[in-house]
Amino acid sequence: MKTKAIVFPAAHTVELREVELKPLGDEDVLVHTTLTSISAGTERMLFRGVMPHPMLQFPVVPGYETVGQVIDAGTRARAWIGKRVYVGGNYGFIGVNPAFGGQSAHIVAPQSHLTELGPLTDAQGVLLALAATALHGVDQAGIQAGNAPRALVLGQGVVGQLAARIAKARGAQVTVTDRIAARLNLSVADEVWLIEETPPVHSQPAFDVLIDATGKMDAIAPFLMSVQKGGRIVLLGYYDAVHLPYMPIFLRELMLVASKEWAAGDLARARDLIAAGSLQVDSLITHRLSADQPARAFEIAFNDPACVKLVLEWGGVEVES
């Protein structure tokens, strides 16, 4: 089967092209995509050609935030037909790197990689991966209902926004920071700090945990002394290397904790939080475009400070069977 997908044929190049899907296996499903979203962090690395091997092999289809409806299935996956699902990528391209593969009008994936949306809208469902990532990060921070820690969340992109909301829902006293005022306007927190070009060094131990969602070591360093002795620093971004001043870590006996995507069951947990109204996500989608405008979409997602989350609509993209 042939379909349309967004492809990076080389670094700094994006196009919408026809691609071929592999035949369905017994455990596979075929998803007709309705919405995808651009992950500005991951897809920026892929677009620039700096994603670690083996994910960086051009041509590659980016994306892992996809929702749609199952329209066909292998013999052992027929129960999924007709269901609306989230799926974290495409596992069945021929001749194109399927490292991520979510930005495609159709997706082939094993049924084990599906999460049923249930009552969620498609727009809510497309945020499941980042909601699950934020949920896992808050778990790694040790923030649970009843312990009411003081939490500092650095960065108010989507993951930072969601982490702050989950932490606050669990009773934490939450302070958030960002360099972009428009992001802070969407924040759910007890206190918001707009960070200038050179942030001041905070030396008072005001927080029990720091969650970094910026992916930048130089954003973390000025706040290390603001964490209580024995506190946690949760690395919720992706970093080329860990470079932090050791003295404040030594003096405060801080614990550095890495948080890698989500754990088993987190996608369903995130879905249930959204469905129950405990995690509000709708306001985080700030831009929508048709998927047949990929160059414009990635330009906005990567470079427009007002863009928190951009969703691509696949309804108008013509495909071949």
C-alpha positions as CSV (number, residue, x, y, z in Angstrom):
1,M,0.0,0.0,0.0
2,K,1.2,3.5,-0.8
3,T,0.4,6.5,1.4
4,K,1.7,10.1,2.0
5,A,4.2,11.0,4.7
6,I,6.3,13.9,5.7
7,V,10.0,12.9,5.0
8,F,13.3,14.4,5.9
9,P,15.4,13.3,2.8
10,A,18.4,15.1,4.2
11,A,19.3,17.5,7.0
12,H,17.4,20.8,6.9
13,T,15.0,19.5,4.2
14,V,11.4,18.5,4.5
15,E,8.8,17.4,2.0
16,L,5.5,15.5,1.7
17,R,6.0,12.4,-0.5
18,E,4.5,9.1,-1.4
19,V,5.9,6.2,0.6
20,E,5.2,2.5,0.7
21,L,3.9,0.5,3.7
22,K,4.8,-3.1,4.4
23,P,2.0,-5.7,4.3
24,L,0.2,-6.3,7.6
25,G,1.5,-9.1,9.8
26,D,-0.8,-11.2,12.0
27,E,-0.3,-8.9,15.0
28,D,-0.3,-5.6,13.0
29,V,-3.0,-2.9,12.5
30,L,-3.4,-0.3,9.8
31,V,-4.3,3.2,11.2
32,H,-5.8,6.0,9.2
33,T,-4.3,9.1,10.7
34,T,-6.4,12.0,11.7
35,L,-3.9,14.2,13.7
36,T,-0.2,14.3,14.3
37,S,1.8,16.8,16.2
38,I,5.4,18.1,15.9
39,S,7.7,17.4,18.8
40,A,9.9,20.5,18.6
41,G,12.7,18.9,20.6
42,T,13.1,15.5,19.1
43,E,12.1,16.4,15.6
44,R,14.4,19.4,15.6
45,M,17.4,17.1,16.4
46,L,16.3,14.8,13.5
47,F,15.8,17.7,11.1
48,R,19.3,19.1,12.0
49,G,20.9,15.7,11.5
50,V,22.1,15.4,15.1
51,M,19.9,12.5,16.3
52,P,22.0,9.6,17.7
53,H,22.5,6.6,15.5
54,P,20.6,4.4,14.4
55,M,17.7,6.8,14.4
56,L,19.5,9.2,12.0
57,Q,19.4,7.5,8.6
58,F,18.1,9.6,5.8
59,P,15.5,9.5,4.3
60,V,13.5,9.4,7.5
61,V,9.9,10.0,8.5
62,P,9.7,12.0,11.7
63,G,7.1,12.0,14.4
64,Y,5.8,9.9,17.3
65,E,2.6,11.7,18.2
66,T,-0.2,10.2,16.1
67,V,-3.9,9.5,16.5
68,G,-6.3,7.9,14.1
69,Q,-8.7,5.0,13.5
70,V,-7.8,1.4,12.9
71,I,-9.2,0.5,9.5
72,D,-7.6,-2.9,9.0
73,A,-5.8,-5.5,11.0
74,G,-4.0,-8.9,10.8
75,T,-5.7,-12.1,11.8
76,R,-4.8,-11.8,15.5
77,A,-5.6,-8.1,15.8
78,R,-9.1,-7.8,14.3
79,A,-10.6,-6.6,17.6
80,W,-8.9,-3.2,17.1
81,I,-10.8,-2.4,13.9
82,G,-12.9,0.7,14.2
83,K,-11.2,1.9,17.4
84,R,-9.6,5.3,17.8
85,V,-6.0,5.0,19.0
86,Y,-2.8,6.7,19.8
87,V,0.3,5.1,18.3
88,G,3.8,6.1,18.8
89,G,5.2,5.8,15.3
90,N,5.2,3.7,12.2
91,Y,6.8,0.3,12.1
92,G,6.2,-0.6,8.5
93,F,7.8,1.6,5.8
94,I,9.6,0.1,2.9
95,G,12.7,2.0,1.7
96,V,12.3,4.8,4.3
97,N,13.8,4.8,7.8
98,P,11.0,4.0,10.2
99,A,12.9,5.2,13.3
100,F,9.9,7.4,14.3
101,G,7.5,7.4,11.3
102,G,4.5,9.1,13.0
103,Q,4.0,11.9,10.4
104,S,2.2,9.6,7.9
105,A,-1.4,9.5,6.5
106,H,-1.4,5.7,7.3
107,I,0.5,3.8,9.9
108,V,1.4,0.1,10.3
109,A,2.1,-0.9,13.9
110,P,1.9,-3.9,16.1
111,Q,-1.2,-4.0,18.3
112,S,1.0,-4.0,21.4
113,H,1.9,-0.4,20.6
114,L,-1.6,1.0,20.6
115,T,-3.4,2.9,23.3
116,E,-7.2,3.2,22.9
117,L,-8.3,6.9,23.2
118,G,-11.7,6.1,24.8
119,P,-13.5,9.4,25.6
120,L,-10.5,11.6,24.6
121,T,-10.8,13.9,21.6
122,D,-8.2,13.4,18.9
123,A,-6.5,16.7,19.9
124,Q,-6.2,15.4,23.5
125,G,-5.0,12.1,22.4
126,V,-2.2,13.5,20.3
127,L,-0.6,14.8,23.5
128,L,-0.6,11.4,25.2
129,A,3.1,10.7,24.7
130,L,4.2,14.0,26.2
131,A,1.7,13.7,29.0
132,A,3.1,10.2,29.8
133,T,6.6,11.6,29.7
134,A,5.7,14.4,32.2
135,L,3.9,11.9,34.4
136,H,6.9,9.6,34.5
137,G,9.1,12.6,35.3
138,V,6.9,13.6,38.3
139,D,7.0,10.0,39.5
140,Q,10.8,10.2,39.3
141,A,10.8,13.4,41.3
142,G,9.0,11.5,44.1
143,I,6.0,13.9,44.1
144,Q,3.0,12.0,45.4
145,A,-0.3,13.1,46.8
146,G,0.1,13.9,50.5
147,N,3.8,14.8,50.7
148,A,3.3,18.4,49.2
149,P,6.8,19.2,48.3
150,R,8.0,22.6,46.9
151,A,8.8,22.0,43.2
152,L,10.6,24.2,40.7
153,V,9.9,23.3,37.0
154,L,12.3,24.9,34.6
155,G,10.9,25.4,31.1
156,Q,7.2,25.7,30.0
157,G,7.2,23.9,26.7
158,V,4.5,21.2,26.6
159,V,6.4,18.7,28.9
160,G,7.2,21.4,31.4
161,Q,3.6,22.6,31.4
162,L,2.3,19.1,31.9
163,A,4.8,18.3,34.6
164,A,3.8,21.4,36.5
165,R,0.1,20.5,36.2
166,I,0.6,17.0,37.4
167,A,2.8,18.0,40.3
168,K,0.3,20.7,41.4
169,A,-2.6,18.2,41.1
170,R,-0.7,16.0,43.5
171,G,-0.5,18.8,46.0
172,A,3.0,20.2,45.3
173,Q,3.7,23.9,45.7
174,V,4.8,24.7,42.1
175,T,7.0,27.5,40.7
176,V,7.7,27.5,37.0
177,T,10.2,29.5,34.8
178,D,10.6,30.3,31.2
179,R,12.1,33.0,28.9
180,I,8.9,33.4,26.9
181,A,6.0,35.3,28.5
182,A,3.4,33.7,26.2
183,R,4.2,30.3,27.6
184,L,4.0,31.5,31.2
185,N,0.5,32.8,30.4
186,L,-0.6,29.2,29.9
187,S,1.1,27.9,33.0
188,V,-0.8,26.3,35.9
189,A,1.4,27.0,39.0
190,D,1.5,28.9,42.3
191,E,4.3,31.2,41.0
192,V,5.7,32.0,37.6
193,W,9.1,33.5,36.9
194,L,10.1,35.2,33.6
195,I,13.8,34.5,33.2
196,E,16.0,37.2,31.7
197,E,19.0,36.5,29.4
198,T,21.3,36.1,32.4
199,P,19.3,34.5,35.3
200,P,20.3,35.4,38.8
201,V,21.9,32.7,41.0
202,H,19.3,31.6,43.6
203,S,21.0,30.6,46.8
204,Q,18.1,30.2,49.2
205,P,17.0,26.6,49.7
206,A,13.4,27.2,48.7
207,F,12.6,23.9,46.9
208,D,12.6,20.2,47.6
209,V,12.8,19.2,44.0
210,L,13.9,20.7,40.7
211,I,12.5,19.4,37.4
212,D,14.3,20.5,34.3
213,A,12.2,20.5,31.1
214,T,14.5,22.9,29.1
215,G,17.1,20.3,28.1
216,K,19.8,22.8,28.8
217,M,22.5,22.4,31.5
218,D,23.1,26.2,31.7
219,A,19.4,26.6,32.7
220,I,19.8,24.3,35.7
221,A,23.1,25.6,37.1
222,P,21.9,28.9,38.6
223,F,19.2,27.1,40.6
224,L,21.1,24.3,42.2
225,M,21.6,26.1,45.5
226,S,17.9,26.8,45.7
227,V,17.2,23.1,46.3
228,Q,17.1,21.8,49.9
229,K,19.8,19.4,51.1
230,G,19.1,15.9,49.8
231,G,16.7,17.2,47.2
232,R,16.3,15.8,43.7
233,I,17.2,17.2,40.3
234,V,15.1,15.5,37.7
235,L,16.5,15.6,34.1
236,L,13.3,15.6,32.0
237,G,15.0,16.8,28.8
238,Y,17.6,15.3,26.5
239,Y,21.2,16.4,26.9
240,D,24.4,15.9,24.9
241,A,26.4,15.7,28.1
242,V,26.0,16.5,31.8
243,H,27.9,19.6,32.8
244,L,27.0,21.1,36.1
245,P,29.0,22.8,38.8
246,Y,29.9,20.2,41.4
247,M,30.1,22.5,44.5
248,P,26.4,23.2,44.9
249,I,25.6,19.5,44.3
250,F,28.2,18.6,46.9
251,L,27.1,21.1,49.5
252,R,23.4,20.2,49.1
253,E,24.1,16.4,48.6
254,L,21.7,16.6,45.7
255,M,20.5,13.5,43.8
256,L,20.5,13.7,40.0
257,V,17.7,11.6,38.4
258,A,17.3,10.9,34.7
259,S,13.8,10.4,33.4
260,K,13.5,8.5,30.1
261,E,10.2,8.9,28.3
262,W,7.5,6.9,30.0
263,A,7.2,3.6,31.8
264,A,4.9,0.7,31.0
265,G,1.3,1.8,31.7
266,D,2.0,5.5,31.7
267,L,0.2,6.2,28.4
268,A,-3.0,4.7,29.8
269,R,-2.5,6.5,33.1
270,A,-2.1,9.8,31.3
271,R,-5.2,9.1,29.2
272,D,-7.2,8.4,32.3
273,L,-6.0,11.6,34.0
274,I,-7.1,13.6,31.0
275,A,-10.4,11.8,30.7
276,A,-11.2,12.4,34.4
277,G,-10.5,16.1,34.0
278,S,-7.5,15.9,36.4
279,L,-5.1,17.0,33.6
280,Q,-6.1,19.9,31.3
281,V,-4.3,19.8,28.0
282,D,-6.5,21.6,25.5
283,S,-5.0,25.0,25.9
284,L,-1.6,23.7,25.0
285,I,-2.4,23.3,21.3
286,T,-1.8,26.8,20.0
287,H,-1.5,26.2,16.2
288,R,-3.1,23.9,13.6
289,L,-2.2,23.4,10.0
290,S,-2.9,21.0,7.2
291,A,-0.3,18.2,6.9
292,D,0.2,19.2,3.2
293,Q,2.1,22.3,4.5
294,P,5.1,20.6,6.2
295,A,7.7,23.3,5.5
296,R,5.6,26.0,7.0
297,A,4.5,23.8,9.9
298,F,8.1,22.9,10.9
299,E,9.2,26.5,10.5
300,I,6.5,27.6,13.0
301,A,7.0,24.8,15.4
302,F,10.8,25.3,15.6
303,N,11.0,29.1,15.5
304,D,7.7,30.8,16.6
305,P,8.0,31.7,20.3
306,A,4.2,31.8,20.5
307,C,3.9,28.2,19.4
308,V,3.6,25.8,22.3
309,K,2.1,22.9,20.3
310,L,1.4,22.6,16.6
311,V,-1.1,20.0,15.3
312,L,-1.2,18.7,11.7
313,E,-4.5,17.7,10.2
314,W,-4.4,14.8,7.8
315,G,-8.0,14.9,6.6
316,G,-7.3,16.8,3.4
317,V,-4.2,14.9,2.3
318,E,-4.8,12.7,-0.7
319,V,-3.5,9.2,-0.5
320,E,-3.3,6.1,-2.8
321,S,-4.3,2.6,-1.8
